[in-house]
Amino acid sequence: MITMDFFYLLVGLLFAATAVMNLHDRGNPRRFTTALFWGLYALVYLAGERLPPLAAGVLMVAMALVAGIGLVGPGKAQALPESERRASASRLGHRLLVPALAIPVVTMIGSTLLKDVRIDALPLLDPKNLTLAAMGCGAIVALALACRVTRASPLQGVREARRLIDAMGWAVALPHMLAVLGLLFSEAGVGKAVAEITTTYIPMTSRLVACAAFCIGMALFTVVMGNGFAAFPVIAGGIGIPVLVGVYHANPAVMAAIGMFSAYCGTLMTPMAANFNVVPAALLELPDKNAVIKAQLPTALPLLGVNIVLLYFLM
């Protein structure tokens, strides 16, 4: 059975390779601390559940300290000259899209047609994480196709991955850390604190004000957290359930759906959502790392206002 542990191992090996490459990169003035950062992150994936919770927490704190004081820096990855890259892209044409399209295609096939396939009474793909396992297989297929189309070796794929990881820097670890932070906030009762603050300082006697507080709160908390799924339990527990559902008898499904749409407006406006806003800038090699966010702001703000109106009339 193909489980998530297999893909965690691959991710850990990729980060370990990034650490080794940075360690041997004399062009990186922070190569030792950069290698330390990626090495620690690789250990989290490679050790997995075998790592005691306290040790995992210490590793994450150490990573935050190394990144927080600016000791993670990009190296000088080996890349083809601009003229050769343009010539290669012109020669390959639309075939370059084949590896990228393979990921969603394989993910769809794996999560639908292969979900009941069994080998020796065991499911082919992990049923608990079916879509993620299928997407992981899609990434492997995409790598194989990319090597075939470009006539490059898998090692070149690792080099390119290291280049992108260096370009994104410590933000690569943000989704992981923010997901953990969301769980900590939920366990610590942040939702109750948000409920107390909002009901104390915001007049919830108005239905429109309550809707605006919920939607704007979802967006702002997502800006801080970088993840709408981490923001949802806090704001829903603080405003959505006790005020919108409890006082104004809102439909929980409508409240949850529009609340998540509002959170996605926050996603469009924050660098904390690294996989959405930092990765594209790195992939496109934009000189301004916030260029994607600046382009999305004229969409995010009006859409947030539309969500408030929709929630008011539909909840």
Secondary structure as UniProt FT lines:
FT   HELIX           4..23
FT   TURN            26..27
FT   TURN            29..30
FT   HELIX           31..47
FT   HELIX           48..50
FT   HELIX           53..68
FT   TURN            69..70
FT   HELIX           82..92
FT   HELIX           93..96
FT   HELIX           97..112
FT   TURN            115..116
FT   STRAND          118..119
FT   TURN            120..121
FT   STRAND          122..123
FT   HELIX           127..129
FT   HELIX           130..150
FT   HELIX           154..168
FT   HELIX           169..173
FT   HELIX           174..188
FT   HELIX           190..201
FT   TURN            204..205
FT   HELIX           207..225
FT   HELIX           228..235
FT   HELIX           236..245
FT   TURN            246..248
FT   HELIX           252..267
FT   TURN            268..269
FT   TURN            271..272
FT   HELIX           274..277
FT   HELIX           279..283
FT   TURN            284..285
FT   TURN            289..290
FT   HELIX           291..314
//
